[in-house]
């Protein structure tokens, strides 16, 4: 599949093990390379524009790789009230975030930036996630047992909390994991 990408060097510009696994699931052979970027964005932007700008910044760090296909992404969680919930600073913040999400819906936005032949194209995928009520023992167990500090919104849907707390989702599941593979595949098919 994706014959248009044969004999092309593909770089995943992310250290996320989840993104690496999802991209490999598309049957692509790729290298992982991470470059430091400043992730400052204008706080007056919409959530979709914030996550898009971060993904673009990540892709721009690879401007010397114009002969390669570079895929970068960023994921944020947005509460029902419109607050952007990034990665928690510590376990206390992770617990507060999960308590805030409990019994409510929130949105997960992943922006993907694709650098190809010196041009960067982007898209933002949104999935709505509905949480059941979580009690404090469930939140304590999750934070103590898993690693919420490297995850936007303080949780990984593919982990225990996803098995017990997700009432339903509207949109692509893999987007919540960190890479909207179906949309990405469709975009990669268009590359010439």
N, C-alpha and C positions, 0 to 999 in steps of 0.2 A: 504494500500500500504506500501511498504518498511517493509515487515514482518521481515526482518533480523534485524531491529532496535527496535522491540517491546521489552519492558522491559529493555531498555537501557536508561541511563541518557544521555540526549543530552544537550550540552551547546553551546550557541551562544556567542562567545567571541567578542562582538561588542555592542556599545551603539547606533548604528545607528537605528533610528526608521524605516527607509526604509528596512534595512536588516531584522529586526525583522518581519515586515509585509510580506516580500517576503518568508522568511523561514516558517512562519505560513501558508502561502498559499500552501505549499507543504503538509500540513496536519500533520506536526510533532508537538509533544509536547516537549517543551524545556525550559530551564532556560537561563536567560541572566546574564552573569558575565563578567565584564571587569577588566583586570589587566593592570597596567602600564608597558609599555615596552619602551626600548630605540629604537628609530626608525632610528638609524644611519646606513647608508649603504654606500658602496664604490661608490663614484661618477663616477667611471670609468665603472660601470656596465651598461648594456643595460637597457632600461626602463622596459622590461619584468622581468629582473633579479632583478631590484630595488624593484618592487612591490611584487615579489615572496619572496624576503628576508624579507620584512616588515611583510608579512602574516606569514611566518615561525617564526619570532621573537614573534609575538603575540601568536601563538600556543605553542611555547616552554615555555611560561609563565604558562602553564597549565600542566606541566610535572607531578605534583602531582595528576592529574585526569586521570590516565591511565585506570581506570575502566569505564570512560565515553567517549562518542563521543564528541569531541570538534571541532567546526567549526569557523574558523577565516578568515577574508578577509581584503583586502586593495584595494582601487581603485585610479588610477591616470589618468590624462588626459595628452596626449602628442600632442603638436601642430604639424602642418604639417611640420614644420622645425625641429622637433625632440626634442623640449624643453618640459621638464616635468613641468606641471602646477598643483601644489598641491592646497590645500585650501588657499584662499587669507588671507592676514594678516589684511586687513581692507577694507572698502567700495571702497576706491580709487583704490586699487589693483584689486578688483573684476571688477570694470568698465574697467580698462585697459585690463584685461584678456578677458572680453567679446568683447571688441573692437578688440582685436587681433584675436579672433575666428570668428568674423563676416565675412561672405562671403567665408569662407574656410572650409576645412575638417580637422578633428582631430580624434585621436584615444582615446578610453577609454579602459583601461586595468584593469581588476580586477583579482587579485590572490586570490585563496582560498586555505587555508591550513586545512587539515582534520587530526586531531589527533585521532588515533584509536588503542587501545591495545599497546600503547607505541611507535607507529610508526607515522610519519607525512608524508602524501602524499600531493602533491600540483598540481595545474594546473593554467594556466593563460588564460583567455578568452579576446579576443580583438573585439571591435565593432568600426566601422568607422562611424562618425557622420558628416553630411554635413549641415552647417549653411547657411541660407539666410543672406543677408546683414542686419545688425541691425543699426538703426540710434541712435543718442545719446539720444533722448527722450525715446526710447524703453529700452535702457540700464539703464538709470536713473530710469525709472519706475520699472524695475525688481529689481534692487539693493535696492531701497527704500521700495518696497512692500514685497519682499520675503527675505529669509535668505541665501544669497550665501556664507556666511563666513564658513559654515560647510560642503561645498561641493567642491570636487576636480574640478578644471576648472571653479569654481565660478557659477555653475548653476545646477539645478535639472531638468532633462528632463521631469519629471512628473508634473512640475509646468507650469506656464503661458508661460515661454520662450519656453518650449517644444511644446506648442500649436501653437506658432507663428513663431518660428525661425528654426525649423528643416525641411530642404528640404527632406532629406532621411537618413536612416541608413543602414549599411551593417553589419549584425550580430544580436546578441540577445539584444533586448530592455532592459530586466531586468538587463543585465550586466551594462548598462549605469546608471540605477537606483542604482546599488551597489552590486548586487548579481546575478550571472549567474545561475538562478534556473534550467534551462533545463540540463546544463552540470553537475551541482551539483547533481541533482537527479540521473543522469546516474552513477556518481561516487559512490553515496551512495548505489545504487543497488548492486554494486560489493563487498561491505564489507561483510566479513564472520566472 
